[in-house]
């Protein structure tokens, strides 16, 4: 039988247990990431749910196919809508890609903060151009406790390329892979600029246009994307200072007056653009050249130095804002400085990049001179 003293001890113990809080489970330390804009972003760990807005191929190279198991939403239009043949290839090797929920896209004015919040991600990876255009939505997302990490490969600034790569690696737990890619990219970039620095001769003029149709003038670029690549390679971008903002169409008469030495017409695998320059995984050289040639038949273009010398080039538009943009830099530099880049094969560089870092195989035509 229990004595009165024992009963009192048991009651006291029960009372103490009732008022003594249980020991809290240890929590993981938050992750602090420096994004492309130099912002320090704090993210609660473990990170299990990620939303990706852009730079899907970069994400895949850094995080691997396994990294997609943590992705719970994407902006579908910039990949599936703009470059469906590329999306299809990745969907064949990423099991959950085809069914990813869509958060919308800033270019289509349907980016939805509500959809992002409903997905309850631990972090949102947002392209800089979307981040800059959606202040209201990003304030709503951050107010809901969802941190935003800005990724930027569009600005063509080396430091942003490296910071973006390392940020994705830190978030996805693939820091070693990210560091391998960052170091690899920096070596390629440095080698290209070293060769350019050794080049002799006058500064050449370059005109670049997005090649939607030879019947209308597409956008050219000034301080970002193709524009920044051209100036980085030591050439003169004839659109710089002649169009407002970072991109827009350059007056046709200006192109004739400037008489460029090199013309780049950016193509892709766009749908519903039958007269566009065709590049990418499914374009052979004959197809690409056939789609490029009509641009040279524009009024007055037969007098241009670039046309007369055969230095008109098709180049995949997606190459100007990517971790693999160094292959586009190699192609442009080889056309500008053939002696310094005689031993460089940009197509082989891209083939090697695929084999080393991407889950899809290289094929097709990504950059090509009209005259072999």
C-alpha positions in Angstrom: 0.0 0.0 0.0 1.1 3.6 -0.7 2.0 5.6 2.3 0.8 9.2 2.8 4.3 10.4 2.3 4.7 8.5 -1.0 1.4 10.0 -2.3 2.6 13.5 -1.4 5.8 12.9 -3.3 4.0 11.6 -6.4 1.6 14.6 -6.4 4.5 17.0 -6.1 6.3 15.3 -9.0 3.1 15.4 -11.2 2.7 19.1 -10.4 6.2 19.9 -11.3 5.9 18.0 -14.5 2.8 20.0 -15.4 4.5 23.4 -14.9 7.9 22.5 -16.3 8.1 22.9 -20.1 9.4 20.1 -22.2 12.9 20.6 -23.5 12.6 22.1 -27.0 13.9 20.1 -29.9 17.1 21.5 -31.2 16.7 23.7 -34.3 19.0 23.9 -37.2 20.9 27.2 -37.7 19.5 29.4 -40.4 21.4 29.7 -43.7 22.7 33.1 -44.7 23.2 33.4 -48.5 24.7 36.3 -50.5 22.7 36.7 -53.7 23.5 38.3 -57.1 22.8 41.8 -55.8 25.0 41.4 -52.7 22.0 41.1 -50.4 22.4 38.8 -47.3 19.3 36.6 -47.2 18.5 34.5 -44.2 16.7 31.2 -44.9 15.3 28.8 -42.3 16.7 25.3 -42.5 16.2 22.5 -43.5 15.3 23.7 -47.0 12.8 21.3 -48.4 10.6 23.5 -50.7 12.0 25.7 -53.4 10.3 27.8 -56.1 12.3 28.7 -59.2 11.4 31.6 -61.5 14.1 31.4 -64.2 17.6 30.1 -65.1 16.4 26.5 -65.0 19.3 25.1 -66.8 21.7 26.7 -64.4 19.7 25.4 -61.5 19.9 21.9 -63.0 23.6 22.1 -63.6 24.2 23.1 -60.0 21.6 21.2 -58.1 21.4 18.1 -60.4 18.3 16.2 -61.4 17.9 15.2 -57.7 17.6 18.9 -56.7 14.3 19.1 -58.6 12.7 16.9 -55.9 12.6 20.0 -53.7 11.1 22.2 -56.4 7.4 22.9 -55.8 6.7 25.6 -58.5 8.2 27.4 -61.4 7.4 30.2 -63.9 6.5 27.9 -66.8 6.3 30.5 -69.7 10.0 31.5 -69.8 10.9 27.8 -70.4 8.0 25.7 -71.6 6.5 28.7 -73.5 9.5 30.4 -74.9 11.7 27.4 -75.6 9.4 24.3 -75.7 11.8 22.0 -77.4 14.4 22.6 -74.6 11.8 22.2 -71.9 10.7 18.9 -73.5 14.2 17.5 -73.3 14.6 18.3 -69.7 11.1 17.0 -68.8 12.2 13.7 -70.2 14.9 13.4 -67.5 13.4 15.3 -64.6 10.4 13.3 -63.4 8.4 16.1 -61.7 9.1 18.9 -64.2 6.1 18.4 -66.5 3.7 18.7 -63.5 5.2 21.7 -61.8 2.7 24.3 -60.7 2.9 27.7 -62.5 3.5 30.9 -60.5 3.2 33.1 -63.6 5.7 35.4 -65.3 6.4 39.1 -65.1 6.6 39.6 -68.9 3.1 38.3 -69.2 1.8 40.4 -66.2 0.5 37.3 -64.5 3.2 36.6 -61.9 1.2 35.7 -58.8 2.4 36.4 -55.2 -0.7 34.5 -54.0 0.4 31.3 -55.9 3.9 31.6 -54.5 2.7 32.0 -50.9 0.2 29.1 -51.3 3.1 26.8 -52.3 4.7 27.5 -48.9 8.3 27.5 -50.2 11.3 27.8 -47.9 12.8 30.1 -50.5 12.0 31.7 -53.8 14.8 32.0 -56.5 13.9 35.1 -58.5 15.6 36.5 -61.6 16.8 40.1 -61.2 14.7 41.4 -64.1 11.6 40.0 -62.3 12.7 41.2 -58.9 13.1 44.8 -60.2 9.7 44.8 -61.9 7.5 43.3 -59.1 8.0 45.4 -56.0 4.4 45.0 -54.8 4.4 41.2 -55.2 7.9 40.7 -53.7 6.8 42.8 -50.7 3.8 40.5 -50.3 5.9 37.4 -50.5 8.5 38.6 -48.0 5.7 39.7 -45.7 4.5 36.1 -45.7 7.9 35.1 -44.4 9.3 33.7 -47.6 12.9 34.8 -48.4 13.8 35.9 -51.9 17.2 35.1 -53.4 18.0 37.1 -56.5 19.7 35.3 -59.4 21.2 37.2 -62.3 23.0 35.9 -65.4 21.4 38.6 -67.6 23.6 41.5 -66.6 26.7 39.8 -67.9 28.7 40.8 -64.9 31.2 38.1 -63.8 30.7 38.7 -60.1 26.9 38.2 -60.5 27.4 35.0 -62.4 29.6 33.6 -59.6 27.4 34.8 -56.8 24.3 33.4 -58.4 26.0 30.0 -58.9 27.3 29.8 -55.3 23.9 31.0 -53.9 22.0 28.2 -55.7 24.6 25.7 -54.5 24.3 26.8 -50.9 20.5 26.6 -50.9 20.4 23.2 -52.6 23.3 21.7 -50.5 25.5 21.2 -53.5 28.2 23.7 -52.6 31.0 21.5 -54.1 29.3 21.3 -57.4 28.6 25.1 -57.4 32.2 25.9 -56.7 33.3 23.6 -59.5 31.1 25.4 -61.9 32.0 28.9 -60.6 35.7 28.1 -60.9 35.2 26.5 -64.3 33.3 29.5 -65.6 35.8 32.0 -64.3 38.7 30.2 -66.0 36.8 30.3 -69.4 36.0 33.9 -69.0 39.5 34.9 -68.0 41.0 32.9 -70.9 38.7 34.7 -73.4 39.6 38.2 -72.1 43.3 37.4 -72.1 43.1 36.4 -75.8 41.1 39.5 -76.6 43.8 41.6 -74.9 46.5 40.2 -77.1 44.5 41.0 -80.3 45.8 43.6 -82.7 44.0 45.8 -85.2 41.2 48.4 -85.2 38.1 48.1 -83.0 35.3 46.4 -85.0 31.7 47.4 -85.1 29.0 44.8 -84.2 25.2 44.8 -84.7 23.0 42.3 -82.9 19.3 41.8 -83.4 16.8 39.2 -82.1 15.8 37.4 -85.2 12.0 37.0 -85.0 11.5 37.9 -88.7 13.5 39.5 -91.5 10.3 41.6 -92.3 10.5 43.6 -89.1 13.3 45.0 -86.9 13.8 43.1 -83.7 15.3 44.3 -80.5 19.0 45.1 -80.2 20.8 45.4 -76.8 22.8 48.1 -75.1 24.1 47.5 -71.6 23.0 43.9 -70.8 22.9 40.5 -72.4 24.3 40.7 -76.0 25.2 44.4 -75.6 27.4 43.8 -72.6 29.0 40.8 -74.2 30.0 42.8 -77.2 31.6 45.6 -75.2 33.3 43.1 -72.9 34.9 41.5 -75.9 36.4 44.9 -76.9 34.1 45.6 -79.9 31.9 48.6 -80.6 28.2 47.9 -80.1 26.5 50.2 -82.6 23.2 50.2 -80.6 24.9 51.7 -77.5 23.6 55.2 -76.9 21.1 55.0 -79.8 18.2 53.3 -78.2 16.6 54.0 -74.8 17.0 51.5 -72.1 18.7 48.1 -72.2 17.0 46.9 -75.4 14.8 47.9 -78.2 14.8 48.1 -82.0 17.6 50.1 -83.7 16.6 52.3 -86.6 17.3 50.5 -89.9 19.0 53.6 -91.4 21.4 53.6 -88.4 22.5 50.1 -89.2 23.3 51.1 -92.8 25.1 54.3 -91.7 27.2 52.4 -89.1 28.1 49.7 -91.5 29.0 46.9 -89.0 31.9 44.5 -89.5 30.0 41.7 -87.7 26.2 41.0 -87.5 24.7 38.6 -85.0 21.1 37.5 -85.5 19.8 35.8 -82.3 17.6 32.8 -83.0 16.0 30.0 -81.0 13.4 27.2 -81.1 10.4 29.6 -80.7 7.0 28.5 -81.7 4.6 30.5 -83.9 7.4 32.4 -85.5 7.8 30.8 -89.0 10.3 33.3 -90.2 12.6 33.3 -87.2 16.2 32.1 -87.2 16.2 28.5 -86.1 18.8 27.4 -83.5 19.0 24.8 -80.8 18.9 21.1 -80.2 16.7 20.3 -83.2 18.2 22.7 -85.8 20.7 21.3 -88.3 23.2 23.6 -90.1 21.2 23.7 -93.3 18.0 24.8 -91.4 19.8 27.5 -89.5 21.5 28.9 -92.6 18.3 28.8 -94.6 16.5 30.8 -91.9 19.3 33.3 -91.5 19.9 34.1 -95.2 16.6 36.2 -95.7 17.9 38.8 -93.2 20.7 39.6 -95.6 18.2 40.5 -98.3 16.9 43.5 -96.4 17.0 46.8 -98.3 20.6 48.1 -98.4 22.1 45.2 -96.5 24.0 44.1 -99.6 26.3 47.1 -99.1 27.2 46.2 -95.5 30.7 45.0 -94.7 29.4 42.2 -92.6 27.2 40.9 -95.4 29.8 41.3 -98.1 32.4 39.4 -96.1 30.0 36.7 -95.0 30.3 37.7 -91.3 26.6 37.4 -90.6 25.9 34.9 -87.8 23.1 33.0 -86.2 23.4 32.6 -82.5 21.1 31.0 -79.9 19.4 33.8 -77.9 19.5 31.7 -74.7 23.3 31.8 -74.7 23.4 35.5 -73.7 22.1 35.0 -70.2 23.4 31.7 -69.0 26.2 30.1 -67.0 27.3 28.6 -70.4 27.4 32.0 -72.2 31.2 31.6 -72.5 30.5 29.5 -75.6 28.8 32.5 -77.2 31.7 34.7 -76.2 34.1 32.3 -77.8 32.1 32.3 -81.1 31.8 36.1 -81.2 35.5 36.5 -80.3 36.6 34.0 -82.9 34.7 36.0 -85.6 36.3 39.2 -84.3 39.8 37.9 -83.7 40.3 34.7 -85.7 44.1 34.5 -85.1 43.8 34.6 -81.3 41.0 32.0 -81.3 42.2 29.7 -84.0 42.5 26.8 -81.6 39.1 27.4 -80.0 36.0 25.4 -81.1 32.9 26.9 -79.4 30.6 24.1 -80.5 33.0 21.6 -78.9 33.1 23.7 -75.8 29.3 23.5 -75.5 29.4 19.8 -76.2 31.9 19.3 -73.4 29.8 21.4 -71.0 26.8 19.2 -71.7 28.8 16.1 -71.0 30.2 17.4 -67.8 27.4 19.4 -66.2 24.0 18.7 -67.9 21.6 15.7 -67.9 20.7 16.1 -71.5 22.8 15.4 -74.6 24.3 18.0 -76.9 22.9 18.2 -80.4 21.9 20.7 -83.1 23.2 24.1 -84.1 23.7 26.9 -81.6 25.9 29.4 -83.4 26.8 29.5 -87.1 28.3 31.9 -89.6 26.2 32.3 -92.8 29.4 31.7 -94.8 31.3 28.7 -93.6 
